[in-house]
Every structure is written in C-alpha cells, then in structure tokens.
Amino acid sequence: MIDTKEPISQKNPYTIVIHGGAGTIKKENLTKQQESDYNELLSLALKTGENHLKKGGTAVETVEMVIKILEDSPLFNAGRGSVFNNAGYQEMDASIMDGKDLTFGAIAGFTNLKNPIEGARIVKDSTKHAFLYGKRGQDFCISKGAAYADSSYFYSEYRWKQYQRALKKDTIELDHSDDIDEGNTDLQDSKKFGTVGCVVLDTHGNLAAGTSTGGLTNKKYGRIGDSPIIGAGTYADNKSCAVSCTGNGEFFLRGTIARDIAALKEYKHYSLEKAGKKTLKKLSDMKGRGGFISVDKKGTYIMMFNTRGMYRGVATSTGEFKVEMYASED
C-alpha cells in the first residue's frame, strides 16, 4: 500500500504523520469498538500535535508530545502497552532525531520509564552521548526528570497471556507479523499492536522523527531492534526528509531502511514518493515486512507498507486530516 501527498504550497506550512504499527490489520478482525478506539486515539494524537505546531511549536517538541500520547495507551506496543520479554518483563527502546542539526537521542533496554521517548529526548538534550542502554542509562534519565513507572504499570492480562503462549510454543512473536493462526482468535488479536512513530515538518521549516517500541514478545538475550537505531528505524535531516519505520526490525537494520529513503532523496534527487517506492521494494525483496512514514521540507508525505494494514494518520496546514488502518480505505 502506497499513500502519498504532493508538496504544500503555503507560507509556513506544517505536516504531521504518525503510525502505530504495520501488519495483519484487517477490518474483519476488529470490532466496531476496537476500530473506534484506534480512530479516537490516533485522532487525539494528531490534533494535539497539530495544535502545538499552530502555536509555533518545534518539530522535536511535537514528535515527543505525540509519541507520549501513543505510549500512554495499551493499544500499541510501546510504553504502557509494551510486550513481555523472555524473562517476563518489558524492555523498551526509543529514539528521536532533529533534522535541523542531526542531533539525536536513543535509549534501549529501559524497563521503568513511563515514556521511553522522554528518555530519548533527555539523552539528546542533556548528555554529550547519543545512545544510552540499560539500568544506568535509565537511572540517568530519571535523575533528569523522566517519569518512573513501576512494573505493574506495564502489566496487562492480555499481554501476559500472549507471553505465556509464546513461552509454551518457544516462539518469538512480532505483534505486526503477517503469520496468522486462523484458528486462534487471541493470536489474530495480537496482530493489532505495534511500534509507534511520528514525523513532523514544523512552521519553522525543520524536520524531526521519533520511534518507540516494546520490541518482540518473548525476545531473548537483550535483543534490540531497529527503532532506536538511527538510519534503520528512525532518521531526520532537513536536506532530505524525516522517517519512522515499523515492522521486522532485523530487516530494517540490515537494509538501513530509514537512511536509504533519505539518501535516495538527497543524493539521487528522487522525489519522496520515488524514494519510498524503491526502498519498500528493497524491503520486500529482502522478505522483510512492515512500513514507514516520511515527510520532507516541502510538506510532501508518504505512508507506505507491504503488509495488510498500518495504523496511520496525517494532518497538514492545508486542512487535510485523516486516520487510516487498512491496506485500502473506502
């Protein structure tokens, strides 16, 4: 599925694009209430970000603000909705990047931050480093004001059952996988969750991107995916575009998917749509599944994926506002 929009012709334009994971998202697998819940939350995130941009807020501020809203909901595999690892607790990763000066902050293996994206922002703004991992990194972020959350905050019966099933089968489950056990309703339901991300063009002409995830159910050995890795799951540069990805992290790492889109635009002067199509083909040729969102300095945006759906939405200064879930929207 490829969704694009041409440049905005307007003074001080803005564009905000969000995603909540790509995968097996089919209308027949969602109740009307579930569909409404997703629409409501994605719309709230977009409206909050849009209002901040209208007031002159920066792209980085907006990305953090919007991702926090998505992290606070159990609907997605990030923050409060994060999945259990093999050891029976959550390990969360996130990153945020400023396209104005290429500064970024990333965190991985954090267990008790209410909002992992807040930790990533603190790393970016309050250290000489760019990437912090584990308890020592988390303790630093908390010392700088990041909100702590006890492990009970991240617990849900649904997630626990999902973890127990994965343990019993000795499998690693990707929430937005296309592998569906058609006889297992719980397994089908598990495909509704996913990594969250946001890309923004602000009224000052600057770009930013952020991504946050709880990773894989039953992930082992301290595994880290693409979400906190700049150039794989997240990238932003005013010279090209801002990108946030979701899907099979190992493939996004191997293909440096986020950076590829930006590089094709910067060095080969591809349009954002052409760069996105070429990169999506590369992902598909690698047998990787997932998608990405991107926006450039002109306000052009793309929302592309090779799965059955991707939770996504966009708002622009021209008045465009939409939230979508499935591969084709009526």
C-alpha atoms as a printed R data frame, in Angstrom:
    type eleno elety resid chain resno       x       y      z
1   ATOM     1    CA   MET     A     1   0.000   0.000  0.000
2   ATOM     2    CA   ILE     A     2   1.377   3.405 -1.045
3   ATOM     3    CA   ASP     A     3  -0.141   6.664  0.158
4   ATOM     4    CA   THR     A     4   1.463   9.960 -0.879
5   ATOM     5    CA   LYS     A     5   0.699  13.655 -0.944
6   ATOM     6    CA   GLU     A     6   2.303  16.326 -3.099
7   ATOM     7    CA   PRO     A     7   4.029  19.423 -1.653
8   ATOM     8    CA   ILE     A     8   2.063  22.028  0.240
9   ATOM     9    CA   SER     A     9   2.033  25.454 -1.433
10  ATOM    10    CA   GLN     A    10   1.580  27.711  1.558
11  ATOM    11    CA   LYS     A    11   3.525  30.099  3.760
12  ATOM    12    CA   ASN     A    12   4.865  28.415  6.917
13  ATOM    13    CA   PRO     A    13   3.326  25.007  6.178
14  ATOM    14    CA   TYR     A    14   3.321  22.106  8.611
15  ATOM    15    CA   THR     A    15   2.734  18.383  8.263
16  ATOM    16    CA   ILE     A    16   2.499  15.720 10.940
17  ATOM    17    CA   VAL     A    17   2.341  11.995 10.152
18  ATOM    18    CA   ILE     A    18   2.016   9.149 12.676
19  ATOM    19    CA   HIS     A    19   1.966   5.358 12.683
20  ATOM    20    CA   GLY     A    20   1.047   2.720 15.236
21  ATOM    21    CA   GLY     A    21   2.496  -0.375 13.602
22  ATOM    22    CA   ALA     A    22   2.105  -2.270 10.343
23  ATOM    23    CA   GLY     A    23   0.947  -5.849  9.890
24  ATOM    24    CA   THR     A    24  -2.082  -8.063  9.763
25  ATOM    25    CA   ILE     A    25  -4.710  -5.400 10.246
26  ATOM    26    CA   LYS     A    26  -7.964  -6.400  8.577
27  ATOM    27    CA   LYS     A    27 -11.427  -4.929  9.042
28  ATOM    28    CA   GLU     A    28 -12.944  -8.314  9.800
29  ATOM    29    CA   ASN     A    29 -10.513  -8.783 12.693
30  ATOM    30    CA   LEU     A    30 -11.581  -5.605 14.510
31  ATOM    31    CA   THR     A    31 -14.834  -4.972 16.320
32  ATOM    32    CA   LYS     A    32 -16.557  -1.640 15.787
33  ATOM    33    CA   GLN     A    33 -15.494  -0.634 19.301
34  ATOM    34    CA   GLN     A    34 -11.850  -1.524 18.635
35  ATOM    35    CA   GLU     A    35 -11.920   0.375 15.358
36  ATOM    36    CA   SER     A    36 -13.417   3.351 17.156
37  ATOM    37    CA   ASP     A    37 -10.774   3.192 19.891
38  ATOM    38    CA   TYR     A    38  -7.949   3.295 17.364
39  ATOM    39    CA   ASN     A    39  -9.558   6.115 15.408
40  ATOM    40    CA   GLU     A    40 -10.103   8.118 18.565
41  ATOM    41    CA   LEU     A    41  -6.570   7.713 19.876
42  ATOM    42    CA   LEU     A    42  -4.823   8.366 16.559
43  ATOM    43    CA   SER     A    43  -7.026  11.427 16.013
44  ATOM    44    CA   LEU     A    44  -6.236  12.728 19.506
45  ATOM    45    CA   ALA     A    45  -2.503  12.347 18.874
46  ATOM    46    CA   LEU     A    46  -2.740  14.179 15.550
47  ATOM    47    CA   LYS     A    47  -4.885  17.011 16.933
48  ATOM    48    CA   THR     A    48  -2.579  17.509 19.908
49  ATOM    49    CA   GLY     A    49   0.462  17.707 17.663
50  ATOM    50    CA   GLU     A    50  -1.291  19.943 15.166
51  ATOM    51    CA   ASN     A    51  -2.352  22.410 17.865
52  ATOM    52    CA   HIS     A    52   1.235  22.612 19.098
53  ATOM    53    CA   LEU     A    53   2.523  23.299 15.593
54  ATOM    54    CA   LYS     A    54  -0.076  26.014 15.050
55  ATOM    55    CA   LYS     A    55   1.326  27.777 18.120
56  ATOM    56    CA   GLY     A    56   4.820  27.703 16.656
57  ATOM    57    CA   GLY     A    57   5.994  24.572 18.444
58  ATOM    58    CA   THR     A    58   9.082  22.861 17.099
59  ATOM    59    CA   ALA     A    59   9.193  19.571 15.245
60  ATOM    60    CA   VAL     A    60  11.137  17.829 18.035
61  ATOM    61    CA   GLU     A    61   8.710  19.031 20.707
62  ATOM    62    CA   THR     A    62   5.781  17.841 18.634
63  ATOM    63    CA   VAL     A    63   7.266  14.403 17.958
64  ATOM    64    CA   GLU     A    64   7.847  13.813 21.671
65  ATOM    65    CA   MET     A    65   4.400  15.103 22.635
66  ATOM    66    CA   VAL     A    66   2.581  12.937 20.104
67  ATOM    67    CA   ILE     A    67   4.518   9.753 20.823
68  ATOM    68    CA   LYS     A    68   3.844  10.167 24.543
69  ATOM    69    CA   ILE     A    69   0.117  10.027 23.833
70  ATOM    70    CA   LEU     A    70   0.568   6.778 21.910
71  ATOM    71    CA   GLU     A    71   2.871   5.347 24.598
72  ATOM    72    CA   ASP     A    72   0.297   6.080 27.305
73  ATOM    73    CA   SER     A    73  -2.248   3.797 25.640
74  ATOM    74    CA   PRO     A    74  -2.268  -0.023 25.923
75  ATOM    75    CA   LEU     A    75  -3.408  -0.174 22.293
76  ATOM    76    CA   PHE     A    76   0.145  -0.134 20.970
77  ATOM    77    CA   ASN     A    77   3.378  -1.981 21.688
78  ATOM    78    CA   ALA     A    78   5.195   0.990 23.205
79  ATOM    79    CA   GLY     A    79   5.305   2.441 26.703
80  ATOM    80    CA   ARG     A    80   2.340   1.146 28.690
81  ATOM    81    CA   GLY     A    81   1.389  -1.407 26.028
82  ATOM    82    CA   SER     A    82   4.877  -2.939 25.730
83  ATOM    83    CA   VAL     A    83   5.169  -6.714 25.460
84  ATOM    84    CA   PHE     A    84   6.942  -9.124 27.814
85  ATOM    85    CA   ASN     A    85  10.439 -10.334 27.005
86  ATOM    86    CA   ASN     A    86  11.666 -13.897 27.589
87  ATOM    87    CA   ALA     A    87  12.498 -13.095 31.209
88  ATOM    88    CA   GLY     A    88   8.972 -11.873 31.929
89  ATOM    89    CA   TYR     A    89   9.296  -8.095 31.945
90  ATOM    90    CA   GLN     A    90   9.321  -5.182 29.491
91  ATOM    91    CA   GLU     A    91  12.400  -3.792 27.742
92  ATOM    92    CA   MET     A    92  11.648  -0.627 25.814
93  ATOM    93    CA   ASP     A    93  13.558   1.186 23.070
94  ATOM    94    CA   ALA     A    94  13.081   4.637 21.533
95  ATOM    95    CA   SER     A    95  14.826   7.329 19.520
96  ATOM    96    CA   ILE     A    96  14.263  10.919 18.425
97  ATOM    97    CA   MET     A    97  16.184  12.948 15.836
98  ATOM    98    CA   ASP     A    98  16.291  16.634 14.907
99  ATOM    99    CA   GLY     A    99  16.690  17.258 11.178
100 ATOM   100    CA   LYS     A   100  17.974  20.792 11.770
101 ATOM   101    CA   ASP     A   101  21.343  19.755 13.210
102 ATOM   102    CA   LEU     A   102  21.280  15.923 13.041
103 ATOM   103    CA   THR     A   103  21.379  15.597 16.828
104 ATOM   104    CA   PHE     A   104  19.572  12.599 18.251
105 ATOM   105    CA   GLY     A   105  18.944  10.658 21.416
106 ATOM   106    CA   ALA     A   106  18.279   6.943 21.722
107 ATOM   107    CA   ILE     A   107  17.613   4.511 24.553
108 ATOM   108    CA   ALA     A   108  17.370   0.731 24.705
109 ATOM   109    CA   GLY     A   109  16.645  -1.893 27.316
110 ATOM   110    CA   PHE     A   110  14.841   0.529 29.644
111 ATOM   111    CA   THR     A   111  12.359  -1.164 31.963
112 ATOM   112    CA   ASN     A   112  10.690   1.508 34.064
113 ATOM   113    CA   LEU     A   113  10.290   4.731 32.120
114 ATOM   114    CA   LYS     A   114   6.656   5.716 31.733
115 ATOM   115    CA   ASN     A   115   7.525   7.326 28.408
116 ATOM   116    CA   PRO     A   116  10.611   5.927 26.670
117 ATOM   117    CA   ILE     A   117  10.547   8.768 24.119
118 ATOM   118    CA   GLU     A   118  11.070  11.183 27.015
119 ATOM   119    CA   GLY     A   119  14.260   9.317 27.855
120 ATOM   120    CA   ALA     A   120  15.424   9.580 24.250
121 ATOM   121    CA   ARG     A   121  14.803  13.339 24.301
122 ATOM   122    CA   ILE     A   122  16.778  13.697 27.545
123 ATOM   123    CA   VAL     A   123  19.703  11.800 26.046
124 ATOM   124    CA   LYS     A   124  19.631  14.127 23.049
125 ATOM   125    CA   ASP     A   125  19.472  17.340 25.040
126 ATOM   126    CA   SER     A   126  21.207  16.586 28.347
127 ATOM   127    CA   THR     A   127  24.254  14.450 27.554
128 ATOM   128    CA   LYS     A   128  27.314  14.503 25.332
129 ATOM   129    CA   HIS     A   129  26.353  10.998 24.285
130 ATOM   130    CA   ALA     A   130  23.705   9.874 21.809
131 ATOM   131    CA   PHE     A   131  22.655   6.386 22.941
132 ATOM   132    CA   LEU     A   132  22.149   5.029 26.462
133 ATOM   133    CA   TYR     A   133  21.362   1.438 27.374
134 ATOM   134    CA   GLY     A   134  20.029  -0.405 30.412
135 ATOM   135    CA   LYS     A   135  19.677   0.461 34.082
136 ATOM   136    CA   ARG     A   136  22.468   3.024 34.300
137 ATOM   137    CA   GLY     A   137  21.066   4.900 31.336
138 ATOM   138    CA   GLN     A   138  17.580   4.716 32.779
139 ATOM   139    CA   ASP     A   139  18.762   5.966 36.184
140 ATOM   140    CA   PHE     A   140  20.376   8.949 34.484
141 ATOM   141    CA   CYS     A   141  17.182   9.834 32.625
142 ATOM   142    CA   ILE     A   142  15.158   9.582 35.831
143 ATOM   143    CA   SER     A   143  17.666  11.865 37.569
144 ATOM   144    CA   LYS     A   144  16.973  14.398 34.811
145 ATOM   145    CA   GLY     A   145  13.223  14.287 35.366
146 ATOM   146    CA   ALA     A   146  11.936  11.373 33.272
147 ATOM   147    CA   ALA     A   147   8.821   9.832 34.816
148 ATOM   148    CA   TYR     A   148   9.351   6.469 36.548
149 ATOM   149    CA   ALA     A   149   6.703   3.743 36.333
150 ATOM   150    CA   ASP     A   150   6.577   0.580 38.401
151 ATOM   151    CA   SER     A   151   6.417  -2.721 36.529
152 ATOM   152    CA   SER     A   152   2.740  -3.040 37.476
153 ATOM   153    CA   TYR     A   153   2.005  -0.059 35.219
154 ATOM   154    CA   PHE     A   154   3.026  -2.090 32.173
155 ATOM   155    CA   TYR     A   155   1.129  -5.257 33.126
156 ATOM   156    CA   SER     A   156  -1.983  -6.380 31.280
157 ATOM   157    CA   GLU     A   157  -3.684  -9.751 31.357
158 ATOM   158    CA   TYR     A   158  -3.763  -9.792 27.596
159 ATOM   159    CA   ARG     A   159  -0.027  -9.217 27.278
160 ATOM   160    CA   TRP     A   160   0.694 -11.820 29.956
161 ATOM   161    CA   LYS     A   161  -1.340 -14.464 28.114
162 ATOM   162    CA   GLN     A   162   0.413 -13.537 24.880
163 ATOM   163    CA   TYR     A   163   3.757 -14.046 26.620
164 ATOM   164    CA   GLN     A   164   2.708 -17.368 28.151
165 ATOM   165    CA   ARG     A   165   1.606 -18.632 24.743
166 ATOM   166    CA   ALA     A   166   4.939 -17.644 23.236
167 ATOM   167    CA   LEU     A   167   6.832 -19.357 26.055
168 ATOM   168    CA   LYS     A   168   4.847 -22.555 25.607
169 ATOM   169    CA   LYS     A   169   5.475 -22.583 21.864
170 ATOM   170    CA   ASP     A   170   9.070 -21.347 22.316
171 ATOM   171    CA   THR     A   171   8.467 -18.720 19.656
172 ATOM   172    CA   ILE     A   172   9.244 -15.038 19.351
173 ATOM   173    CA   GLU     A   173   6.102 -13.137 18.394
174 ATOM   174    CA   LEU     A   174   6.060  -9.972 16.342
175 ATOM   175    CA   ASP     A   175   2.836  -8.111 17.037
176 ATOM   176    CA   HIS     A   176   2.569  -6.881 13.491
177 ATOM   177    CA   SER     A   177   3.523 -10.183 11.834
178 ATOM   178    CA   ASP     A   178   1.597 -11.468  8.857
179 ATOM   179    CA   ASP     A   179   1.644 -15.009 10.239
180 ATOM   180    CA   ILE     A   180  -1.870 -15.639 11.479
181 ATOM   181    CA   ASP     A   181  -3.128 -18.811 13.033
182 ATOM   182    CA   GLU     A   182  -6.612 -18.662 11.579
183 ATOM   183    CA   GLY     A   183  -7.947 -20.943 14.312
184 ATOM   184    CA   ASN     A   184  -6.664 -18.794 17.164
185 ATOM   185    CA   THR     A   185  -8.627 -15.624 17.851
186 ATOM   186    CA   ASP     A   186  -6.168 -14.456 20.522
187 ATOM   187    CA   LEU     A   187  -3.304 -14.766 18.069
188 ATOM   188    CA   GLN     A   188  -5.226 -12.800 15.476
189 ATOM   189    CA   ASP     A   189  -5.914 -10.113 18.052
190 ATOM   190    CA   SER     A   190  -2.223  -9.873 18.866
191 ATOM   191    CA   LYS     A   191  -1.551  -8.528 15.395
192 ATOM   192    CA   LYS     A   192  -3.302  -5.248 16.207
193 ATOM   193    CA   PHE     A   193  -0.450  -3.887 18.283
194 ATOM   194    CA   GLY     A   194   2.764  -2.268 17.135
195 ATOM   195    CA   THR     A   195   5.626   0.155 17.325
196 ATOM   196    CA   VAL     A   196   4.648   3.843 17.256
197 ATOM   197    CA   GLY     A   197   6.267   6.685 15.361
198 ATOM   198    CA   CYS     A   198   5.885  10.291 14.284
199 ATOM   199    CA   VAL     A   199   7.477  12.566 11.662
200 ATOM   200    CA   VAL     A   200   6.960  16.316 11.524
201 ATOM   201    CA   LEU     A   201   7.614  19.368  9.382
202 ATOM   202    CA   ASP     A   202   7.138  22.434 11.609
203 ATOM   203    CA   THR     A   203   6.281  26.007 10.668
204 ATOM   204    CA   HIS     A   204   9.956  26.963 11.007
205 ATOM   205    CA   GLY     A   205  10.840  24.625  8.142
206 ATOM   206    CA   ASN     A   206  12.513  21.990 10.302
207 ATOM   207    CA   LEU     A   207  12.030  18.225 10.329
208 ATOM   208    CA   ALA     A   208  12.097  15.664 13.141
209 ATOM   209    CA   ALA     A   209  11.340  11.977 13.620
210 ATOM   210    CA   GLY     A   210  10.802   9.631 16.550
211 ATOM   211    CA   THR     A   211  10.028   5.952 17.122
212 ATOM   212    CA   SER     A   212   9.180   3.959 20.264
213 ATOM   213    CA   THR     A   213   8.642   0.230 20.817
214 ATOM   214    CA   GLY     A   214   8.378  -2.617 23.288
215 ATOM   215    CA   GLY     A   215  10.029  -4.955 20.798
216 ATOM   216    CA   LEU     A   216   9.099  -8.618 20.406
217 ATOM   217    CA   THR     A   217   7.094 -10.843 22.713
218 ATOM   218    CA   ASN     A   218   9.467 -13.401 24.272
219 ATOM   219    CA   LYS     A   219  12.544 -11.645 22.840
220 ATOM   220    CA   LYS     A   220  15.785 -13.090 24.181
221 ATOM   221    CA   TYR     A   221  19.396 -12.222 25.019
222 ATOM   222    CA   GLY     A   222  18.836  -8.473 25.350
223 ATOM   223    CA   ARG     A   223  17.720  -8.170 21.740
224 ATOM   224    CA   ILE     A   224  17.467  -4.642 20.311
225 ATOM   225    CA   GLY     A   225  15.571  -3.901 17.111
226 ATOM   226    CA   ASP     A   226  15.641  -1.066 14.621
227 ATOM   227    CA   SER     A   227  13.535   1.519 16.465
228 ATOM   228    CA   PRO     A   228  16.364   3.126 18.474
229 ATOM   229    CA   ILE     A   229  18.911   2.780 15.674
230 ATOM   230    CA   ILE     A   230  19.414   5.960 13.685
231 ATOM   231    CA   GLY     A   231  19.357   5.179  9.972
232 ATOM   232    CA   ALA     A   232  17.479   1.904 10.423
233 ATOM   233    CA   GLY     A   233  14.216   2.714 12.213
234 ATOM   234    CA   THR     A   234  14.479   6.492 12.560
235 ATOM   235    CA   TYR     A   235  16.111   9.315 10.610
236 ATOM   236    CA   ALA     A   236  15.685  13.058 10.050
237 ATOM   237    CA   ASP     A   237  17.673  15.576  8.016
238 ATOM   238    CA   ASN     A   238  16.449  18.917  6.709
239 ATOM   239    CA   LYS     A   239  18.374  18.208  3.496
240 ATOM   240    CA   SER     A   240  16.166  15.221  2.730
241 ATOM   241    CA   CYS     A   241  13.302  14.032  4.936
242 ATOM   242    CA   ALA     A   242  12.194  12.590  8.276
243 ATOM   243    CA   VAL     A   243  11.403   8.863  8.540
244 ATOM   244    CA   SER     A   244   9.967   6.466 11.134
245 ATOM   245    CA   CYS     A   245   9.679   2.718 10.489
246 ATOM   246    CA   THR     A   246   7.800  -0.285 11.866
247 ATOM   247    CA   GLY     A   247   7.967  -3.989 11.131
248 ATOM   248    CA   ASN     A   248  10.513  -6.823 11.211
249 ATOM   249    CA   GLY     A   249  13.335  -4.919 12.885
250 ATOM   250    CA   GLU     A   250  16.160  -7.171 11.747
251 ATOM   251    CA   PHE     A   251  15.353  -6.427  8.099
252 ATOM   252    CA   PHE     A   252  15.177  -2.677  8.698
253 ATOM   253    CA   LEU     A   253  18.586  -2.925 10.356
254 ATOM   254    CA   ARG     A   254  20.100  -4.913  7.504
255 ATOM   255    CA   GLY     A   255  18.699  -2.573  4.888
256 ATOM   256    CA   THR     A   256  19.246   0.730  6.748
257 ATOM   257    CA   ILE     A   257  15.726   1.461  5.536
258 ATOM   258    CA   ALA     A   258  15.204   4.906  7.093
259 ATOM   259    CA   ARG     A   259  18.528   6.223  5.823
260 ATOM   260    CA   ASP     A   260  18.009   4.728  2.365
261 ATOM   261    CA   ILE     A   261  14.909   6.845  1.805
262 ATOM   262    CA   ALA     A   262  16.762   9.990  2.840
263 ATOM   263    CA   ALA     A   263  19.881   9.125  0.831
264 ATOM   264    CA   LEU     A   264  17.939   8.481 -2.360
265 ATOM   265    CA   LYS     A   265  16.267  11.843 -1.958
266 ATOM   266    CA   GLU     A   266  19.444  13.749 -1.058
267 ATOM   267    CA   TYR     A   267  21.979  12.209 -3.425
268 ATOM   268    CA   LYS     A   268  19.909  10.934 -6.349
269 ATOM   269    CA   HIS     A   269  17.360  13.730 -6.058
270 ATOM   270    CA   TYR     A   270  14.437  11.307 -6.096
271 ATOM   271    CA   SER     A   271  11.025  12.588 -5.163
272 ATOM   272    CA   LEU     A   272   9.922  11.339 -1.731
273 ATOM   273    CA   GLU     A   273   7.399   9.041 -3.389
274 ATOM   274    CA   LYS     A   274  10.009   7.512 -5.719
275 ATOM   275    CA   ALA     A   275  12.490   7.086 -2.858
276 ATOM   276    CA   GLY     A   276   9.814   5.420 -0.751
277 ATOM   277    CA   LYS     A   277   8.735   3.036 -3.508
278 ATOM   278    CA   LYS     A   278  12.303   1.978 -4.233
279 ATOM   279    CA   THR     A   279  13.042   1.393 -0.568
280 ATOM   280    CA   LEU     A   280   9.802  -0.515  0.007
281 ATOM   281    CA   LYS     A   281  10.745  -2.785 -2.894
282 ATOM   282    CA   LYS     A   282  14.149  -3.333 -1.309
283 ATOM   283    CA   LEU     A   283  12.464  -4.317  1.953
284 ATOM   284    CA   SER     A   284  10.093  -6.683  0.146
285 ATOM   285    CA   ASP     A   285  12.927  -8.237 -1.872
286 ATOM   286    CA   MET     A   286  14.681  -8.969  1.424
287 ATOM   287    CA   LYS     A   287  11.469 -10.697  2.621
288 ATOM   288    CA   GLY     A   288  11.051  -8.018  5.259
289 ATOM   289    CA   ARG     A   289   7.565  -6.967  6.304
290 ATOM   290    CA   GLY     A   290   6.442  -3.609  7.608
291 ATOM   291    CA   GLY     A   291   6.185   0.003  6.591
292 ATOM   292    CA   PHE     A   292   7.282   3.577  7.143
293 ATOM   293    CA   ILE     A   293   6.109   7.164  7.196
294 ATOM   294    CA   SER     A   294   8.058  10.151  5.920
295 ATOM   295    CA   VAL     A   295   7.770  13.882  5.272
296 ATOM   296    CA   ASP     A   296  10.098  16.338  3.519
297 ATOM   297    CA   LYS     A   297  10.756  20.087  3.678
298 ATOM   298    CA   LYS     A   298   8.031  20.829  1.147
299 ATOM   299    CA   GLY     A   299   5.382  19.081  3.210
300 ATOM   300    CA   THR     A   300   5.176  16.078  0.898
301 ATOM   301    CA   TYR     A   301   4.449  12.942  2.883
302 ATOM   302    CA   ILE     A   302   4.284   9.197  2.307
303 ATOM   303    CA   MET     A   303   2.776   6.318  4.280
304 ATOM   304    CA   MET     A   304   3.928   3.041  2.693
305 ATOM   305    CA   PHE     A   305   3.769  -0.604  3.770
306 ATOM   306    CA   ASN     A   306   3.798  -4.115  2.329
307 ATOM   307    CA   THR     A   307   1.523  -5.691  4.934
308 ATOM   308    CA   ARG     A   308  -2.266  -5.941  5.186
309 ATOM   309    CA   GLY     A   309  -2.505  -2.694  7.063
310 ATOM   310    CA   MET     A   310  -0.783   0.018  9.083
311 ATOM   311    CA   TYR     A   311  -2.279   2.239 11.747
312 ATOM   312    CA   ARG     A   312  -1.546   5.698 10.410
313 ATOM   313    CA   GLY     A   313  -2.694   9.286 10.185
314 ATOM   314    CA   VAL     A   314  -1.764  12.695  8.830
315 ATOM   315    CA   ALA     A   315  -2.638  16.347  9.440
316 ATOM   316    CA   THR     A   316  -1.448  19.313  7.374
317 ATOM   317    CA   SER     A   317  -1.727  23.083  7.361
318 ATOM   318    CA   THR     A   318  -3.934  22.860  4.274
319 ATOM   319    CA   GLY     A   319  -6.665  21.242  6.357
320 ATOM   320    CA   GLU     A   320  -6.060  17.624  5.413
321 ATOM   321    CA   PHE     A   321  -6.785  15.331  8.341
322 ATOM   322    CA   LYS     A   322  -7.211  11.578  8.104
323 ATOM   323    CA   VAL     A   323  -6.725   8.382 10.045
324 ATOM   324    CA   GLU     A   324  -6.485   5.012  8.309
325 ATOM   325    CA   MET     A   325  -5.814   1.392  9.231
326 ATOM   326    CA   TYR     A   326  -6.275  -0.978  6.330
327 ATOM   327    CA   ALA     A   327  -4.414  -1.552  3.084
328 ATOM   328    CA   SER     A   328  -7.260   0.109  1.180
329 ATOM   329    CA   GLU     A   329  -9.638   2.612  2.706
330 ATOM   330    CA   ASP     A   330 -13.124   3.111  1.344
